[in-house]
């Protein structure tokens, strides 16, 4: 048991199990190390002298699952916001907090399932998609969810979960339609607008994180708060870089090394 915030006490969390910072860091480190070694070393070595896998059926099922699971998360967090507001100030404790933790789990699972994006890229030899931003993004999102669920569970990020899950519905719907072939190209005309939605997402998330921390009587630790703000800020600037290079004419001298499935709705062939 860990004292998660100075506004809480041990009695409040008597029915809630949480990990210490050290325990959370060790578990997270194992997941991230496994992910990086797999997608940067093991699978590239395995694919070196092999033809790329098509994976058409697997990708179709994967995209359908991602859309459906993201819709489920949208439902959960919309319901929570309707019941408790956009800025949550009720500081759930005990059995109430256990119910909140149950609804954090889908988002935690989703961020780990998202790591399969990289696995599929490597197996299909889409090495240009395994960029710094792609790996950076997935690594930070997994880090975020581990510390949220294991170390400091709360309803602090419910709006973040809603916005991000909604964007994932659109994103994986795009990938799914794109994977159906050229005859479906007329249904994915909104590629450029999806990138705009992703940028707007970061602005909304940053705003919510700021006011949630400012107005909540049970704030998350300052270090965790600023980690979240800096992560989202870095995503915004890297994604904006891509948007300017891809869609704004006459933009020059901007490094073009941040292509990423999360920031670019690239076609899944």
Residue, then its C-alpha position, 0 to 999 in steps of 0.5 A: x500500500x502506498x500513500x498516493x496523495x497528501x489529501x488521502x490517508x491510509x484508511x481511505x485506501x484500505x480497500x485499494x491496492x497500489x504499487x510503490x514508485x519502485x515497484x511500478x518502475x520495475x514493472x514498466x521497465x520490463x515492458x518497455x525493455x521487452x518492446x524495444x528489444x523486440x521491435x528494434x533488434x529481434x524482429x528486424x534480425x528475423x526479417x532481414x532475409x525474409x520477404x515481408x508478410x502481407x498480414x491482410x486478414x490480421x490487420x483487418x481484424x486488428x483495426x476492427x478490434x481497435x475501433x470497437x475497443x476504443x468505442x467502448x472506452x469512449x462510452x465508459x469515459x463519456x458516462x463518467x463525465x456526464x455523472x461527475x463533470x469535465x473537471x472531477x473534484x470528488x476524490x474517489x476513495x475506497x470502494x468508489x476508487x476501486x470502481x474507478x480503477x476498473x474503468x482505467x484498465x481498458x485504457x491501460x490495456x489499449x496502450x499495450x495493444x497499440x504496441x502491435x502497430x510497431x510489430x506489424x510494421x516490422x513484419x511487413x518491412x515498413x521500416x520507414x514507419x518505425x521512426x523516433x516519434x512512433x517509438x517515442x510516442x508508444x513508450x511514453x503512453x505506456x509509461x503514463x498508463x503504468x504510473x496512472x494505474x499502478x502507482x497513482x490511480x484516480x479519475x484525474x485523466x478521464x477526459x484525456x482517456x475520452x479524447x484520445x479514445x475518440x481519436x483512435x476510433x477515427x484513426x483505426x477506422x481510417x486504417x481499416x478503410x485504407x486496407x480494403x484497397x484502391x476502390x475504397x480511396x474515396x472514403x478516406x478523403x479526410x486524411x488531412x483533417x485527421x491530422x488536424x483532429x490529432x493536433x486539436x486533441x493535444x491542445x484540449x488535453x493540455x488544457x484539461x490537464x492544467x485545469x484538472x490539476x489546478x482545481x482538484x482538491x486531490x492533485x496528482x504528484x507534481x512530477x507526474x503532472x509535469x511529465x504528462x504536460x511535457x509529453x503531450x507538448x512534445x507530441x504536439x510540436x513533432x506532429x505539427x512539424x509533420x503537418x507543416x511539411x506534408x500539407x503546407x506548401x513552401x515550408x522548408x528547412x524543417x527536419x522530416x524525420x518524424x513520420x509516425x502512424x500516430x501522427x500520419x494516417x498512412x495507408x495500410x497496404 
